[in-house]
Amino acid sequence: MTHSSFSLKALMVAAALTLPALVFAAEPAMMKDGKMVDGKGMTLYTFDKDANGKSMCNGDCAKNWPPMMAPADAKPEGKWTVIKRDDGMMQWAHDGKPMYNFKMDAKPGDAMGDGKGGMWHMAKH
């Protein structure tokens, strides 16, 4: 085997191992039982006061409705985008709507925040 054919094979193996992770990167949330949930299975919500891809839930609101935080280096994936919050932290948004959890949801599948104040809704595709 020549040096160049070995290098080509090594490059192809490296690409084969790396590309699936890049192409099939997991979305930040998934559908379960007709609602969108985060990686822990906790229900995600949208807030009617959010507009133009901006979160209007800050301070005490964010204590009750924790934002679905995104890592600083998160990249958009399909309908998922990343928005910058007022505190400078990054938050996931789906189809332009920032995503949140509800602090009263104790276990996966709980949806106690749906309809709260007439402004909070379970996220659905």
C-alpha positions in Angstrom: 0.0 0.0 0.0 1.4 3.4 -0.9 1.5 6.3 1.4 -1.1 8.2 -0.7 -3.6 5.3 -0.7 -3.2 4.9 3.0 -3.8 8.6 3.6 -6.9 8.5 1.4 -8.3 5.5 3.2 -7.7 7.1 6.6 -9.4 10.3 5.4 -12.4 8.3 4.1 -12.7 6.5 7.4 -12.5 9.7 9.4 -15.1 11.3 7.1 -17.4 8.3 7.5 -17.2 8.5 11.2 -17.7 12.3 11.4 -20.3 13.0 8.7 -23.2 11.1 10.3 -22.9 13.1 13.5 -23.0 16.3 11.5 -25.8 15.3 9.1 -28.0 13.7 11.7 -27.5 16.1 14.6 -30.4 15.7 17.0 -32.9 18.5 17.2 -33.2 20.1 20.6 -36.7 18.6 21.2 -39.0 15.9 20.0 -42.7 15.1 19.7 -44.2 12.7 22.3 -47.9 12.1 22.9 -48.8 15.0 20.6 -46.7 17.6 22.3 -43.1 18.9 22.0 -40.8 17.8 24.8 -37.1 18.5 25.6 -34.4 15.9 25.9 -35.6 15.1 29.5 -39.2 14.5 28.3 -40.4 17.7 29.9 -43.2 19.6 28.1 -42.3 22.7 26.2 -44.4 25.8 26.0 -44.8 29.0 23.9 -45.7 32.4 25.3 -48.2 34.7 23.4 -46.3 37.9 24.4 -43.2 36.8 22.5 -42.9 38.4 19.1 -40.5 38.6 16.2 -38.3 35.9 17.7 -37.7 37.8 21.0 -38.5 36.4 24.4 -40.6 38.7 26.6 -40.3 36.3 29.6 -37.5 37.7 31.8 -36.8 38.1 35.5 -39.5 36.5 37.7 -41.3 35.2 34.6 -38.2 33.2 33.6 -38.1 31.7 37.2 -41.6 30.2 36.7 -41.1 29.5 33.0 -37.4 28.5 32.5 -36.2 29.2 29.0 -35.0 26.2 27.0 -31.4 27.3 27.0 -29.1 26.6 24.0 -25.3 26.4 24.2 -23.5 29.5 23.0 -22.2 27.6 19.9 -25.7 26.2 18.9 -26.5 26.3 15.2 -29.9 26.5 13.6 -31.4 23.1 12.6 -34.4 23.1 10.4 -37.2 25.1 12.1 -35.0 25.4 15.2 -33.2 28.7 15.7 -31.3 30.3 18.5 -32.2 33.7 19.9 -30.3 36.0 22.3 -32.2 36.8 25.5 -32.1 40.1 27.3 -29.5 38.6 29.7 -27.2 37.7 26.8 -27.9 33.9 27.2 -29.0 31.9 24.2 -32.4 30.2 23.9 -33.9 27.7 21.5 -36.9 28.8 19.4 -39.0 26.7 17.1 -40.5 28.3 14.0 -39.6 31.7 15.5 -41.2 31.0 18.9 -39.0 30.9 22.0 -39.4 27.6 24.0 -39.9 27.3 27.8 -40.5 24.7 30.5 -42.9 25.2 33.4 -41.5 25.0 37.0 -44.7 23.2 38.2 -44.2 20.3 35.8 -42.6 17.8 38.1 -42.1 14.8 35.8 -42.0 14.0 32.1 -45.4 14.1 30.6 -46.8 16.8 33.0 -48.4 19.7 31.2 -49.7 21.9 34.1 -48.7 25.1 32.3 -51.0 24.6 29.3 -53.4 27.5 29.1 -52.0 29.3 32.1 -53.0 33.0 32.1 -54.5 32.4 28.6 -51.0 33.1 27.3 -49.0 29.9 27.7 -49.5 26.9 25.4 -48.0 23.5 24.9 -45.7 23.5 21.9 -46.9 21.4 19.1 -45.5 21.0 15.5 
